[in-house]
Amino acid sequence: MNHLEKQSIPRLLVTYSLPAILGLVINAAYTMIDRAFIGNLPNHHGPLALSGIGVSMPLTTFIIAISACIATGSLANISTELGRKDFKKARQLLGNALSISILTGTSLTLAFYLFKMPIYRLLGANNEILNYTDRFLSILMIGTIFSILGFVIPMLIRANGSPFVSAMIMISGAVVNVVLDWLFIFKLNMGIEGPAIATVIAQIVVTITGVLYLFRPQSVLKPQKEDYRIHKDNFLAIFSIGMVPMFNQLSVSVAQIIANWALQNYGGTLYIGAMASITSVVMIATMVLSGIAQGSMPIISFNIGRNNLKRVRETIKLSLITCFIFLTGCTLLIVIFSDNIVSIFSNDNQLIQIASHGLKLYGALMPLMAVTTLLPGYLSLVGYAKIAVNINIFKQLIMYGFAISILPLFLGKDGIWIAQPVTEFTTLLVSIYFAKRYLFQAIQEETL
């Protein structure tokens, strides 16, 4: 608490962001490695298998959306209560977050098995890849409860004052996943089921390890039995902030469904595999972005609780500049090494050619994501969550859905990839407008 109030902002941002970045990037990396292993399955099944799991992305994004809501909402609210020195409320929020995670995970698994085939058709799985999608998701969805807990618990540990431990727990799960991927696919010849089983086991490892650390005797916010009873005000407090990343990811999920249909209509099955490769690469960059956003949130929330707006302004400014510089570097790497990057996912020349060209167009305006990702989240912290949600819905569901459906009619297959930079540029203008009108005014600063 003393560090959050008095330590220099650059040092605090590194302290809180670096563990988050490490954990998120490692998890994104093992998702990328999952797809790389699957894309290189023997007997020429790799490209179709990659498309099979590519079409499942909207469902996995949906689960991430729910997890992000619980995790981000809990982290921000716990940090605010710690700033107010209300430890009882902070502990209650932590217990409620665990209860909500367990109930939600169980419900999603049951819903999936009740409506499996309609879900596959909604995702856009055609007969060519349906078998791969079913074999992968039927196993992966068994572990939904651990997927959510594996996302939420490290965030709760970070709120508990242990950001480095949080990252190490996430990294341990990633290492387990990668090792088991290799073992199940190349040694035990388990096919596409191997990565799904490996992912579930890794999430169980993260959950168990996190629970053991969270409930150690010296834990600052060790919840009591009564803290697990879900209270309406706690649920609403978590949701009010968590709905920003949740609706962002939900709109991404819907946009991915639209994209799956557009990819099949304008490109074909291989284009779904190419998009899976491209989004895996871009995900590494966006995880760094998310890590900085997550690292800045407890700093901002705590100092909002203390009404120290100067430190709030400094944190926002430094976060935006850092993310913009990083994403600019990523864009340059993509332009120079796109062929080498996408070849990780397949040795199929046609797929490599499609994905390499698509990656250059898709990531052309990636630096703009520094603004379009961070500013909506910061708006929610100063009381404008609905505006933040609407910006994200506009970005992913309205603008991207419209662009990827319409642009190919005029630009051909390139329109599929150009839809993303067009979306980023349009959302940049919208984000800046609302930030100037609400965010900068709320923190008593005309301009950053």
Secondary structure in CASP SS format (residue, H / E / C, confidence):
PFRMAT SS
TARGET T0000
AUTHOR 0000-0000-0000
METHOD secondary structure of the structure
MODEL  1
M C 1.00
N H 1.00
H H 1.00
L H 1.00
E H 1.00
K H 1.00
Q C 1.00
S C 1.00
I H 1.00
P H 1.00
R H 1.00
L H 1.00
L H 1.00
V H 1.00
T H 1.00
Y H 1.00
S H 1.00
L H 1.00
P H 1.00
A H 1.00
I H 1.00
L H 1.00
G H 1.00
L H 1.00
V H 1.00
I H 1.00
N H 1.00
A H 1.00
A H 1.00
Y H 1.00
T H 1.00
M H 1.00
I H 1.00
D H 1.00
R H 1.00
A H 1.00
F H 1.00
I H 1.00
G H 1.00
N C 1.00
L C 1.00
P C 1.00
N C 1.00
H C 1.00
H C 1.00
G H 1.00
P H 1.00
L H 1.00
A H 1.00
L H 1.00
S H 1.00
G H 1.00
I H 1.00
G H 1.00
V C 1.00
S C 1.00
M H 1.00
P H 1.00
L H 1.00
T H 1.00
T H 1.00
F H 1.00
I H 1.00
I H 1.00
A H 1.00
I H 1.00
S H 1.00
A H 1.00
C H 1.00
I H 1.00
A H 1.00
T H 1.00
G H 1.00
S H 1.00
L H 1.00
A H 1.00
N H 1.00
I H 1.00
S H 1.00
T H 1.00
E H 1.00
L H 1.00
G H 1.00
R C 1.00
K C 1.00
D C 1.00
F H 1.00
K H 1.00
K H 1.00
A H 1.00
R H 1.00
Q H 1.00
L H 1.00
L H 1.00
G H 1.00
N H 1.00
A H 1.00
L H 1.00
S H 1.00
I H 1.00
S H 1.00
I H 1.00
L H 1.00
T H 1.00
G H 1.00
T H 1.00
S H 1.00
L H 1.00
T H 1.00
L H 1.00
A H 1.00
F H 1.00
Y H 1.00
L H 1.00
F C 1.00
K H 1.00
M H 1.00
P H 1.00
I H 1.00
Y H 1.00
R H 1.00
L H 1.00
L H 1.00
G C 1.00
A C 1.00
N C 1.00
N C 1.00
E C 1.00
I C 1.00
L H 1.00
N H 1.00
Y H 1.00
T H 1.00
D H 1.00
R H 1.00
F H 1.00
L H 1.00
S H 1.00
I H 1.00
L H 1.00
M H 1.00
I H 1.00
G H 1.00
T H 1.00
I H 1.00
F H 1.00
S H 1.00
I H 1.00
L H 1.00
G H 1.00
F H 1.00
V H 1.00
I H 1.00
P H 1.00
M H 1.00
L H 1.00
I H 1.00
R H 1.00
A H 1.00
N C 1.00
G C 1.00
S C 1.00
P H 1.00
F H 1.00
V H 1.00
S H 1.00
A H 1.00
M H 1.00
I H 1.00
M H 1.00
I H 1.00
S H 1.00
G H 1.00
A H 1.00
V H 1.00
V H 1.00
N H 1.00
V H 1.00
V H 1.00
L H 1.00
D H 1.00
W H 1.00
L H 1.00
F H 1.00
I H 1.00
F H 1.00
K H 1.00
L C 1.00
N C 1.00
M C 1.00
G C 1.00
I C 1.00
E H 1.00
G H 1.00
P H 1.00
A H 1.00
I H 1.00
A H 1.00
T H 1.00
V H 1.00
I H 1.00
A H 1.00
Q H 1.00
I H 1.00
V H 1.00
V H 1.00
T H 1.00
I H 1.00
T H 1.00
G H 1.00
V H 1.00
L H 1.00
Y H 1.00
L H 1.00
F C 1.00
R C 1.00
P C 1.00
Q C 1.00
S C 1.00
V C 1.00
L C 1.00
K C 1.00
P C 1.00
Q C 1.00
K H 1.00
E H 1.00
D H 1.00
Y H 1.00
R C 1.00
I C 1.00
H C 1.00
K H 1.00
D H 1.00
N H 1.00
F H 1.00
L H 1.00
A H 1.00
I H 1.00
F H 1.00
S H 1.00
I H 1.00
G H 1.00
M H 1.00
V H 1.00
P H 1.00
M H 1.00
F H 1.00
N H 1.00
Q H 1.00
L H 1.00
S H 1.00
V H 1.00
S H 1.00
V H 1.00
A H 1.00
Q H 1.00
I H 1.00
I H 1.00
A H 1.00
N H 1.00
W H 1.00
A H 1.00
L H 1.00
Q H 1.00
N H 1.00
Y H 1.00
G C 1.00
G C 1.00
T H 1.00
L H 1.00
Y H 1.00
I H 1.00
G H 1.00
A H 1.00
M H 1.00
A H 1.00
S H 1.00
I H 1.00
T H 1.00
S H 1.00
V H 1.00
V H 1.00
M H 1.00
I H 1.00
A H 1.00
T H 1.00
M H 1.00
V H 1.00
L H 1.00
S H 1.00
G H 1.00
I H 1.00
A H 1.00
Q H 1.00
G H 1.00
S H 1.00
M H 1.00
P H 1.00
I H 1.00
I H 1.00
S H 1.00
F H 1.00
N H 1.00
I H 1.00
G H 1.00
R C 1.00
N C 1.00
N C 1.00
L H 1.00
K H 1.00
R H 1.00
V H 1.00
R H 1.00
E H 1.00
T H 1.00
I H 1.00
K H 1.00
L H 1.00
S H 1.00
L H 1.00
I H 1.00
T H 1.00
C H 1.00
F H 1.00
I H 1.00
F H 1.00
L H 1.00
T H 1.00
G H 1.00
C H 1.00
T H 1.00
L H 1.00
L H 1.00
I H 1.00
V H 1.00
I H 1.00
F H 1.00
S H 1.00
D H 1.00
N H 1.00
I H 1.00
V H 1.00
S C 1.00
I C 1.00
F C 1.00
S C 1.00
N C 1.00
D C 1.00
N H 1.00
Q H 1.00
L H 1.00
I H 1.00
Q H 1.00
I H 1.00
A H 1.00
S H 1.00
H H 1.00
G H 1.00
L H 1.00
K H 1.00
L H 1.00
Y H 1.00
G C 1.00
A C 1.00
L C 1.00
M H 1.00
P H 1.00
L H 1.00
M H 1.00
A H 1.00
V H 1.00
T H 1.00
T H 1.00
L H 1.00
L H 1.00
P H 1.00
G H 1.00
Y H 1.00
L H 1.00
S H 1.00
L H 1.00
V C 1.00
G C 1.00
Y C 1.00
A H 1.00
K H 1.00
I H 1.00
A H 1.00
V H 1.00
N H 1.00
I H 1.00
N H 1.00
I H 1.00
F H 1.00
K H 1.00
Q H 1.00
L H 1.00
I H 1.00
M H 1.00
Y H 1.00
G H 1.00
F H 1.00
A H 1.00
I H 1.00
S H 1.00
I H 1.00
L H 1.00
P H 1.00
L H 1.00
F H 1.00
L H 1.00
G C 1.00
K C 1.00
D H 1.00
G H 1.00
I H 1.00
W H 1.00
I H 1.00
A H 1.00
Q H 1.00
P H 1.00
V H 1.00
T H 1.00
E H 1.00
F H 1.00
T H 1.00
T H 1.00
L H 1.00
L H 1.00
V H 1.00
S H 1.00
I H 1.00
Y H 1.00
F H 1.00
A H 1.00
K H 1.00
R H 1.00
Y H 1.00
L H 1.00
F H 1.00
Q H 1.00
A H 1.00
I C 1.00
Q C 1.00
E C 1.00
E C 1.00
T C 1.00
L C 1.00
END
